Every structure is written in C-alpha cells, then in structure tokens.
Amino acid sequence: MGRPGFTVRNFMSALFFKRFLQKPFQIASIIPSSKALVERVASKIDFSQPRTIAEFGPGEGVHSRELAARMDADSQLFLFELDPAFSRDLERQFADDPRVHVINRDAASLSEELALRGIAQCDYILSGIPFSILEIERKRNLLRETHDALAPGGAFIIYQVTNELRQHAIDFAPESESEYFLQNIPPMFITVFRKGGQLDGNGATDPADSQFSSNYAR
Ligand SMILES: C[S@@+](CC[C@H](N)C(=O)[O-])C[C@H]1O[C@@H](n2cnc3c(N)ncnc32)[C@H](O)[C@@H]1O
C-alpha cells in the first residue's frame, strides 16, 4: 500500500528535483511543466492524422504522456533525453507502447537516429531543452538540424523562460507564433516556428520536395 498522499506525480517531481541537483544546467528547472502548460503546448499540434513527432528533453515525460494519449495508433514519438535516469524511467513508462521510442542521446543526433529507422522527416518537433544556455554555435547547429528534419509545413514548438531563440531561428518561416503563458512555474513563452510548405501527414514527404533549404552557412 502506498504512503497516504503519495502520488505518481509526487514521485515524478522527486526524480526531477534529484536530477536537477545532480545536473542543474542540463535539467534547468526544479519541477516538471504544469498540466496547463502541457495541454496548451499539445493544443498546437494537429492530431487528426498519423504524426511523426520528436521531443527534445522530455525529462520525466510530462509532455510525452500527453502526446502519446492524443496520438493515433499509426503515429510515432521519438524521445531524445540526455539524462540516463530519466531515459530509463521513460523506457519503463512506455514499455508497452510500440509507438514511443526512447533515445538516450543528445537532441543533435536527431537526423542520424531518424535515418537509422528509415524515417524521412518529422511533422512536429517539441523542445523543452534549455536552449538559452547553449553556446551560440551549438544552438544554431541544433536549430539547423531541427529545421532540416521537419517536413514542409511542420512545426518546431518550444516552451522557454525567454524568447531569445526567435532571433536565431532564421531558417523558419518569418512569422512565428508566440504567447507568454502564466500558468506554469516559472511562466514560459510558448513559441511555434513553422517550416514553409504544406503538412501532408506522417513526415512521409520527400525532403527533396522542400523548397526551403537552410539559410545558415555550412
Ligand atoms: C527543463 S527540463 C524539461 C523537462 C520536461 N520537458 C518538462 O517540461 O517538464 C530539460 C530536459 O532537457 C534535457 N536535455 C538538456 N539538454 C539536452 C539535449 N541536448 N538533448 C536531449 N535532452 C537534453 C535535460 O536532461 C532535461 O531532462
């Protein structure tokens, strides 16, 4: 029998805090995203078709569980988590869900991991990693990698304490959509960067069809 008042959510928060104490700059937050933030972020995704989604920095999986609950049976979710303890826990949570793949690697390995699985591109990429503390070259490389891995019309969705990423996201369509969301500790900017084009579904579009190549000098 569990301790009175002890819930799965308490356990997840305990794991989160413990990992924060061990790697404060990588984890960058002492508690997971709020339920309200998770629902708001998920509302930016069109789940009406099978989707290929990648998530950077799922942590204890608060967004991943919501995505998995909303996705249909033919969708796939790729979780890129650097922290081995979080990754093991995500493996345990999604052990019975063949649509969810936990990858204990840097988000920068996205295209390599997709290629290994024969996936052309993602429809959506969601990020909770602390972009603002990444050194500029790493930040730009990851943005380029993210842009190139998205299907035309796909979206990169981030929630961050600052909105500084907008100035670096030069590959994406110029009109990003951003809101300051107060129902989270701390409040966050939720920003959606879109890749030009029309989203077909399931990331199956041939990358060669994309007229929007990277603007960064390689
Ligand atoms: C602020 S926490 C967000 C956790 C969760 N998404 C949430 O909203 O509660 C950031 C997470 O990103 C992970 N992370 C940081 N840098 C990463 C990277 N380059 N690749 C993959 N995961 C990363 C950390 O280990 C941590 O779990």
The ligand as an SDF file (V2000), in Angstrom:
LIG
                    3D

 27 29  0  0  0  0  0  0  0  0999 V2000
   13.7630   21.9010  -18.2100 C   0  0  0  0  0  0  0  0  0  0  0  0
   13.8380   20.1290  -18.3480 S   0  0  0  0  0  0  0  0  0  0  0  0
   12.2630   19.8900  -19.1690 C   0  0  0  0  0  0  0  0  0  0  0  0
   11.6360   18.5630  -18.8210 C   0  0  0  0  0  0  0  0  0  0  0  0
   10.2250   18.3590  -19.3770 C   0  0  0  0  0  0  0  0  0  0  0  0
   10.1770   18.5090  -20.8070 N   0  0  0  0  0  0  0  0  0  0  0  0
    9.2220   19.2870  -18.7340 C   0  0  0  0  0  0  0  0  0  0  0  0
    8.6450   20.1310  -19.4330 O   0  0  0  0  0  0  0  0  0  0  0  0
    8.9830   19.1690  -17.5430 O   0  0  0  0  0  0  0  0  0  0  0  0
   15.0590   19.9340  -19.6260 C   0  0  0  0  0  0  0  0  0  0  0  0
   15.3450   18.4800  -20.0400 C   0  0  0  0  0  0  0  0  0  0  0  0
   16.1480   18.5080  -21.2180 O   0  0  0  0  0  0  0  0  0  0  0  0
   17.1710   17.5240  -21.1330 C   0  0  0  0  0  0  0  0  0  0  0  0
   18.2450   17.9670  -22.0430 N   0  0  0  0  0  0  0  0  0  0  0  0
   19.0510   19.0710  -21.8970 C   0  0  0  0  0  0  0  0  0  0  0  0
   19.8480   19.1910  -22.9730 N   0  0  0  0  0  0  0  0  0  0  0  0
   19.5350   18.1750  -23.8350 C   0  0  0  0  0  0  0  0  0  0  0  0
   19.9860   17.7900  -25.1270 C   0  0  0  0  0  0  0  0  0  0  0  0
   20.9380   18.4780  -25.7590 N   0  0  0  0  0  0  0  0  0  0  0  0
   19.4380   16.6960  -25.7150 N   0  0  0  0  0  0  0  0  0  0  0  0
   18.4620   15.9790  -25.0840 C   0  0  0  0  0  0  0  0  0  0  0  0
   17.9840   16.2850  -23.8560 N   0  0  0  0  0  0  0  0  0  0  0  0
   18.5070   17.3840  -23.2400 C   0  0  0  0  0  0  0  0  0  0  0  0
   17.5220   17.5130  -19.6560 C   0  0  0  0  0  0  0  0  0  0  0  0
   18.1960   16.3280  -19.2790 O   0  0  0  0  0  0  0  0  0  0  0  0
   16.1390   17.6680  -19.0290 C   0  0  0  0  0  0  0  0  0  0  0  0
   15.5210   16.4320  -18.8510 O   0  0  0  0  0  0  0  0  0  0  0  0
  1  2  1  0
  2  3  1  0
  2 10  1  0
  3  4  1  0
  4  5  1  0
  5  6  1  0
  5  7  1  0
  7  8  2  0
  7  9  1  0
 10 11  1  0
 11 12  1  0
 11 26  1  0
 12 13  1  0
 13 14  1  0
 13 24  1  0
 14 15  1  0
 14 23  1  0
 15 16  2  0
 16 17  1  0
 17 18  1  0
 17 23  2  0
 18 19  1  0
 18 20  2  0
 20 21  1  0
 21 22  2  0
 22 23  1  0
 24 25  1  0
 24 26  1  0
 26 27  1  0
M  CHG  2   2   1   9  -1
M  END
$$$$
